[in-house]
Amino acid sequence: MGKVTGFLELERIAEVAQPPRERVRHYREFVLALADDEAAKQGARCMDCGIPFCQSGCPIGNVIPDWNDLVYRRRWKQALDTLHSTNNFPEFTGRVCPAPCEASCTLNINNDAVGIKSIEHFIIDKGWDEGWVAPQPPGVKTGRRVAIVGSGPAGLASAQQLARAGHDVVVFEKSDRIGGLLRYGIPDFKMEKSLIDRRMAQMSIEGVEFRPGVEIGRDVDPGVLVADFDAVVLAGGAEKPRDLPVPGRELAGVHTAMEFLPQQNRIVAGDQVPGQIKATGKHVIVIGGGDTGSDCVGTSNRHGAASVTQFELLPQPPDAEDKPLTWPYWPVKLRTSSSHEEGCRRDWAVATKRFEGRDGRVERLVAARVEWSRGSDGQLRMSEVAGSEFEMKADLVLLAMGFTGPASAAMLDGFGVARDGRSNVAAGTDDYRTNVDKVFAAGDMRRGQSLVVWAIREGRQCARAVDEYLMGTSGLPR
């Protein structure tokens, strides 16, 4: 433990963010990493608990107290090595992870949690600035070939681990650029895509081959892929959006979030997008209160929307959690994102009944308020509040209600892999093997819609399972 009384003497320091009025004018990142002194002070707040609940709260098992102490002692390079020992891409998680580790922080019981996410952000940015993040090519090649289908965080983590183990790795991506939903799902103002590009450069030197613009099942037959490679990892996303089958859904101006968000990412990348869905001057309604909905809010604000309203079907959560009841678990509480701070009206317990319009284009949304009650079986049930129906002007409606599973059913059928009750690829977390020999699955395609940090964890663990399958044993960390 670095400074024994650090958690008593020092307050949590928030990362500095550009003011909302300024940041809505561009699509660059607007949160700055901590300065050296600030990071050291935040590291000093860590209590070095006998049982570090932050590590159990972190899906990837980051050795958080160790690198907090190293940052306090200004041993930046060693802190980076410790961070990389469990996480291939801390620059991704340090920006977009919701930080369940901080909810589990022991200091969070009766004080502000240690700023773990901000320290992680600091360490990896410091590492890149100092030139400490370097390729790690294998000393010996195994001659085994592995195909990775999907280049999101699970696919990239699995690819990097397997390449470092000496295997020849080829990553197939159906989009024109590598990165999956990191590239085309997360807005640039939350994570700039140069972060992906420099990791690709590192991984290329380590031996990973990238093949974007290749859709398995359309451009390459799944059977051919299995025949040509010693192992195949299915690491695509859960991209099928949850739809809203109400009257008027077919009207122009009603879109899913993943029709809207990737277009702006392409524009930022310099592409031309004819007929881009724009929120400029429009009254925008976002249906869905999660991160994807928040991203729609932030992008709409940058387009110059006339107004932005976000609806959530569930009741409004409490402003603060009951810590004695919820700690160290991830609590349900009201969360206000940076996009909400930029301008957004939020409303809860609202169900959309229909869309109405003229000449085939949406003009208004008709909704009603709902209430939730728990039945005798313990299940929550929703009922409409009598007389609560209302309508709102709507020029653009964005559906951001989550994802129900993989969108590539034909590809999965081509591989012949079994699926679970939620349409995800069936594979366990011991060996990540599917029912088809040589075929493994990890990430959202296996577990369903989840966090970047879970995807990286599964990609790493799957890589070890593949290495064991190919070599009989593995030196890769689990």
C-alpha positions in Angstrom: 0.0 0.0 0.0 1.5 3.3 -1.1 0.2 6.1 1.1 -1.5 4.5 4.2 -3.6 7.6 4.9 -4.2 8.5 1.2 -7.9 7.6 1.1 -8.4 9.8 4.2 -6.5 12.8 3.0 -7.2 12.9 -0.8 -10.4 13.5 -2.7 -11.3 11.8 -6.0 -10.3 13.9 -9.0 -12.5 13.8 -12.0 -11.0 13.9 -15.5 -11.3 17.3 -17.2 -13.9 17.4 -20.0 -14.4 20.1 -22.6 -17.6 22.1 -21.9 -20.8 20.8 -23.6 -21.2 24.0 -25.8 -17.8 23.5 -27.2 -17.7 19.7 -27.7 -21.0 19.4 -29.6 -19.2 21.3 -32.4 -16.9 18.4 -33.2 -16.6 14.6 -33.1 -13.2 14.4 -31.3 -12.7 13.0 -27.9 -13.3 15.6 -25.2 -12.1 13.9 -22.0 -8.5 14.5 -21.1 -6.4 11.9 -19.2 -5.1 12.9 -15.7 -1.8 14.7 -15.3 1.1 12.9 -13.6 0.5 14.4 -10.2 -3.3 13.9 -10.4 -2.8 10.2 -11.3 -0.3 9.7 -8.5 -2.8 11.2 -6.0 -5.6 9.0 -7.2 -3.4 5.9 -6.9 -2.6 7.0 -3.4 -6.3 6.7 -2.5 -6.3 3.0 -3.1 -6.7 1.1 0.2 -4.9 -2.0 -1.0 -7.7 -4.1 0.5 -7.1 -7.5 1.9 -9.8 -8.7 -0.4 -9.8 -6.4 -3.4 -13.5 -6.4 -4.5 -12.6 -4.1 -7.4 -10.9 -7.1 -9.1 -14.0 -9.3 -8.7 -16.1 -6.5 -10.0 -13.8 -6.2 -13.1 -14.9 -8.8 -15.7 -11.3 -9.0 -17.0 -9.7 -9.4 -13.6 -7.4 -6.4 -13.8 -4.8 -6.4 -11.0 -6.1 -3.0 -9.9 -4.5 -2.5 -6.4 -1.0 -3.3 -7.9 -1.1 -0.8 -10.7 -2.7 1.8 -8.4 0.3 1.5 -6.1 2.7 1.6 -9.0 1.1 4.8 -10.3 1.3 6.3 -6.8 5.0 5.5 -6.8 5.3 6.9 -10.4 6.6 3.6 -11.7 4.6 4.2 -14.9 6.2 1.6 -17.1 5.7 -1.2 -14.5 2.1 -0.1 -14.1 1.6 -0.4 -17.8 3.1 -3.9 -17.9 0.8 -4.9 -15.0 -2.2 -3.4 -16.8 -1.4 -5.2 -20.0 -1.0 -8.5 -18.2 -4.8 -8.9 -18.1 -6.1 -6.4 -20.7 -4.9 -6.3 -24.3 -6.6 -2.9 -25.0 -6.9 -0.7 -22.0 -7.3 2.3 -24.2 -10.7 1.0 -25.2 -11.9 0.0 -21.7 -10.4 3.2 -20.2 -12.7 5.2 -22.4 -15.9 3.2 -22.8 -16.2 0.8 -19.9 -18.8 1.8 -17.3 -16.3 0.8 -14.6 -18.0 -1.9 -12.5 -14.7 -2.1 -10.7 -15.5 1.3 -9.1 -18.9 0.2 -7.9 -17.1 -2.7 -6.1 -14.4 -0.5 -4.6 -14.3 -0.8 -0.8 -13.9 2.9 -0.5 -17.2 3.2 -2.3 -19.0 1.9 0.8 -19.1 5.3 2.4 -16.9 7.6 0.2 -16.1 8.3 -3.4 -14.6 5.3 -5.1 -11.0 5.3 -6.3 -10.9 6.7 -9.9 -9.9 3.4 -11.3 -11.1 4.0 -14.8 -9.3 7.4 -15.0 -6.0 5.8 -13.7 -6.3 3.1 -16.4 -6.9 5.8 -19.0 -3.8 7.6 -17.7 -1.5 4.5 -17.7 -2.2 3.5 -21.3 -2.1 7.0 -22.8 1.2 7.5 -20.9 2.5 4.2 -22.3 1.7 5.2 -25.9 3.1 8.7 -25.5 6.4 7.3 -24.1 6.7 4.6 -26.8 6.4 1.8 -24.3 3.6 -0.1 -26.2 5.6 -2.2 -28.7 4.9 -5.2 -30.8 5.6 -8.6 -29.2 6.2 -11.0 -32.1 6.6 -14.7 -31.1 10.0 -16.2 -30.8 8.9 -19.5 -32.4 6.1 -20.1 -35.0 3.9 -23.2 -34.6 2.8 -23.6 -38.2 -0.8 -23.7 -37.1 -3.4 -21.5 -38.7 -6.3 -19.9 -36.9 -9.2 -18.0 -38.5 -11.0 -15.3 -36.5 -14.4 -14.3 -37.7 -15.2 -10.8 -36.5 -12.8 -8.0 -35.6 -14.5 -6.5 -32.5 -12.8 -6.5 -29.1 -13.3 -10.3 -28.7 -11.9 -11.1 -32.1 -8.9 -8.7 -31.7 -8.0 -9.9 -28.2 -8.2 -13.5 -29.3 -6.1 -12.8 -32.5 -3.4 -10.9 -30.6 -3.0 -13.7 -27.9 -2.9 -16.4 -30.5 -0.4 -14.6 -32.7 1.9 -14.1 -29.7 1.6 -17.8 -29.0 3.2 -18.4 -32.5 0.1 -19.2 -34.6 -0.6 -17.7 -38.0 -3.8 -15.7 -37.4 -6.2 -14.3 -40.1 -9.0 -12.0 -39.0 -12.0 -11.8 -41.3 -14.3 -8.8 -41.1 -17.4 -8.2 -43.2 -17.2 -4.4 -43.0 -14.7 -2.4 -45.0 -12.6 -1.5 -41.9 -11.4 -3.5 -39.0 -12.9 -2.9 -35.5 -16.5 -4.2 -35.5 -18.7 -2.2 -33.3 -15.7 -0.4 -31.9 -15.3 1.1 -35.3 -18.9 1.6 -36.4 -21.0 1.4 -33.2 -19.2 3.7 -30.8 -19.1 7.4 -31.8 -15.8 9.0 -32.4 -16.4 11.6 -29.6 -16.3 8.6 -27.1 -13.4 6.7 -28.8 -11.4 8.0 -31.7 -10.7 5.3 -34.3 -7.0 6.0 -34.5 -6.8 3.9 -31.3 -7.9 0.9 -33.3 -5.5 1.7 -36.2 -2.4 1.8 -34.0 -3.3 -1.5 -32.4 -3.8 -2.9 -35.9 -0.3 -1.7 -36.8 1.1 -3.4 -33.7 -0.7 -6.6 -34.3 0.3 -6.7 -38.0 4.0 -6.8 -36.9 3.1 -9.5 -34.4 1.8 -11.6 -37.3 -1.9 -11.0 -37.5 -3.3 -10.7 -41.0 -6.4 -8.6 -41.5 -9.0 -9.2 -44.3 -11.7 -6.6 -44.2 -14.6 -6.6 -46.6 -14.9 -10.4 -46.5 -18.2 -11.8 -45.3 -18.1 -15.5 -44.3 -21.1 -17.2 -45.7 -21.2 -14.9 -48.7 -17.6 -14.4 -49.9 -16.1 -17.5 -48.2 -18.0 -20.7 -47.5 -17.9 -21.7 -43.8 -16.9 -25.2 -44.8 -13.9 -24.0 -46.8 -12.8 -21.9 -43.8 -12.9 -25.0 -41.5 -11.1 -27.1 -44.0 -8.3 -24.5 -44.6 -7.6 -23.6 -41.0 -6.6 -25.6 -37.9 -9.1 -23.7 -35.8 -11.9 -21.1 -36.3 -13.0 -18.6 -33.7 -16.5 -17.1 -34.1 -16.2 -13.7 -32.5 -18.8 -11.6 -34.2 -21.3 -9.3 -32.4 -24.9 -9.5 -31.3 -26.0 -7.1 -34.0 -29.7 -8.0 -34.5 -31.5 -4.9 -33.1 -34.7 -5.3 -31.0 -37.5 -3.9 -33.1 -40.6 -2.1 -32.2 -43.6 -3.6 -34.1 -46.2 -0.9 -33.6 -48.4 0.8 -36.3 -46.4 3.2 -38.3 -43.1 1.4 -37.9 -42.7 1.4 -41.7 -42.8 5.2 -42.0 -39.7 7.0 -43.3 -37.8 8.6 -40.5 -38.1 5.7 -38.1 -34.7 3.9 -37.9 -32.7 1.6 -35.7 -29.7 3.1 -33.9 -27.3 1.0 -36.0 -28.7 2.5 -39.2 -27.9 5.9 -37.8 -24.7 5.7 -35.8 -22.3 4.0 -38.3 -23.1 6.5 -41.0 -21.7 9.4 -38.9 -18.6 7.3 -38.1 -18.1 6.8 -41.8 -18.4 10.6 -42.4 -15.8 11.3 -39.7 -13.6 8.7 -41.5 -13.8 10.7 -44.7 -16.4 8.6 -46.5 -19.2 9.8 -48.6 -22.6 8.6 -47.4 -25.4 9.4 -49.9 -28.7 10.0 -48.1 -27.2 10.1 -44.7 -29.7 10.0 -41.9 -29.4 13.5 -40.3 -30.9 15.0 -37.2 -30.2 18.6 -38.2 -33.2 20.8 -37.4 -35.4 17.9 -36.4 -37.3 16.9 -33.3 -35.6 13.6 -32.4 -37.0 10.9 -30.2 -34.7 8.2 -29.0 -36.5 5.1 -27.7 -34.2 3.2 -25.3 -32.3 4.4 -22.2 -29.0 2.5 -22.5 -25.6 3.4 -23.8 -26.7 3.1 -27.5 -29.5 5.5 -26.9 -27.1 7.9 -25.2 -24.8 7.7 -28.3 -27.8 8.6 -30.5 -28.4 11.6 -28.2 -24.8 12.8 -28.5 -24.7 12.4 -32.3 -28.1 14.1 -32.7 -26.9 17.1 -30.7 -23.8 17.3 -32.9 -26.0 17.3 -36.0 -27.9 20.3 -34.6 -31.2 18.7 -33.7 -34.1 21.1 -32.8 -34.8 18.9 -29.8 -33.8 15.5 -28.4 -36.1 13.4 -26.2 -35.2 10.0 -24.8 -37.8 7.5 -23.6 -37.3 4.5 -21.4 -39.9 1.8 -20.8 -38.8 1.0 -17.2 -39.4 3.3 -14.2 -36.9 6.1 -13.4 -34.2 4.6 -11.2 -33.2 6.2 -7.9 -30.7 9.0 -7.9 -28.4 7.1 -5.7 -28.1 3.4 -4.8 -28.7 1.9 -1.3 -25.0 1.0 -0.8 -25.5 -1.3 2.2 -27.9 -3.3 0.1 -26.1 -3.3 -3.3 -22.4 -3.1 -2.7 -20.2 -4.6 -4.1 -22.5 -5.4 -7.0 -23.4 -3.1 -10.0 -26.2 -1.0 -8.7 -29.4 0.2 -10.4 -29.3 4.0 -10.2 -29.9 7.1 -12.4 -26.9 7.6 -14.7 -26.4 10.8 -16.6 -24.0 10.5 -19.6 -21.9 13.2 -21.2 -24.4 13.1 -24.1 -27.3 13.9 -21.7 -25.3 16.8 -20.3 -25.2 18.2 -23.8 -29.0 18.5 -24.0 -31.7 16.0 -23.8 -35.2 15.6 -22.2 -35.5 12.2 -20.5 -38.7 10.4 -19.5 -39.3 7.0 -18.0 -42.1 4.5 -17.8 -43.3 5.4 -21.3 -44.5 2.9 -23.9 -44.8 3.8 -27.6 -48.1 2.9 -29.1 -47.8 4.0 -32.7 -46.2 6.4 -35.1 -48.2 8.7 -37.3 -47.3 10.7 -40.3 -48.2 12.0 -43.7 -47.0 11.2 -47.2 -45.1 8.2 -45.8 -43.0 10.1 -43.3 -43.2 10.1 -39.6 -44.5 13.3 -38.0 -45.5 12.3 -34.4 -45.2 9.6 -31.8 -48.2 8.5 -29.8 -47.3 7.0 -26.4 -48.7 6.3 -23.0 -47.5 6.1 -19.5 -47.1 2.7 -17.9 -46.8 1.3 -14.4 -45.0 -1.8 -13.2 -46.2 -4.2 -10.5 -45.0 -7.6 -9.3 -47.3 -10.5 -9.6 -47.8 -13.4 -7.3 -45.2 -15.3 -9.2 -42.6 -12.6 -8.6 -42.5 -11.4 -12.2 -42.8 -7.7 -13.1 -45.8 -6.8 -15.2 -46.5 -3.7 -17.1 -49.9 -2.0 -17.5 -51.0 1.2 -19.2 -52.1 4.1 -17.0 -55.6 4.9 -18.0 -56.0 8.3 -19.7 -52.2 8.8 -20.0 -51.9 8.7 -23.7 -50.0 11.6 -25.3 -48.4 12.5 -28.5 -45.1 14.3 -29.4 -43.8 15.8 -32.6 -41.2 13.5 -34.1 -39.3 14.1 -37.3 -36.7 11.4 -36.6 -37.2 8.3 -34.3 -34.2 6.2 -33.3 -34.8 2.8 -31.9 -32.1 1.9 -29.4 -33.7 -0.9 -27.3 -30.8 -3.3 -27.4 -29.9 -6.3 -29.4 -31.3 -9.8 -29.5 -28.4 -11.9 -30.9 -26.3 -12.5 -33.9 -27.6 -11.1 -37.2 -25.7 -13.7 -39.3 -28.0 -16.7 -39.0 -27.1 -18.0 -42.4 -23.4 -17.9 -41.6 -24.0 -19.8 -38.4 -26.1 -22.4 -40.2 -23.3 -22.8 -42.7 -20.9 -23.7 -39.8 -23.6 -26.0 -38.4 -23.0 -24.7 -34.8 -25.7 -25.2 -32.2 -27.4 -22.2 -30.7 -28.9 -21.5 -27.3 -32.4 -20.3 -26.4 -31.4 -16.7 -27.2 -30.1 -17.6 -30.7 -26.4 -17.1 -29.5 -23.8 -19.7 -30.4 -23.8 -22.4 -27.8 -20.3 -22.8 -26.2 -19.1 -23.0 -22.6 -16.6 -20.8 -20.8 -14.3 -23.7 -19.9 -13.2 -24.5 -23.4 -15.3 -22.2 -25.6 -15.8 -25.1 -28.0 -19.0 -25.4 -30.1 -20.5 -28.7 -31.2 -18.5 -28.5 -34.4 -14.9 -29.8 -34.3 -12.3 -27.0 -34.6 -14.9 -24.2 -34.2 -14.9 -22.0 -31.1 -17.0 -19.0 -30.1 -16.4 -16.0 -27.9 -17.8 -12.5 -27.2 -21.2 -11.2 -27.9 -21.9 -13.9 -30.5 -21.6 -16.4 -27.6 -22.9 -14.5 -24.5 -25.2 -11.9 -26.1 -25.1 -8.2 -26.0 -22.5 -7.1 -23.4 -19.6 -4.8 -22.5 -16.3 -4.3 -24.3 -14.5 -5.6 -21.2 -16.5 -8.9 -21.2 -15.6 -9.3 -24.9 -11.9 -8.8 -24.3 -12.0 -11.3 -21.4 -13.8 -14.0 -23.5 -11.4 -13.4 -26.5 -8.4 -13.9 -24.2 -9.8 -17.0 -22.6 -10.9 -18.4 -25.9 -7.4 -17.9 -27.2 -6.0 -20.0 -24.5 -8.6 -22.7 -25.2 -7.6 -22.7 -28.9 -3.9 -22.8 -28.0 -4.5 -25.8 -25.8 -6.5 -27.5 -28.5 -3.8 -27.0 -31.0 -0.7 -27.7 -28.9 -2.0 -29.8 -26.0 -0.9 -27.2 -23.5 -0.8 -23.4 -23.3 1.3 -20.7 -21.7 -1.3 -18.1 -22.4 -3.0 -16.5 -19.3 -6.6 -17.5 -18.8 
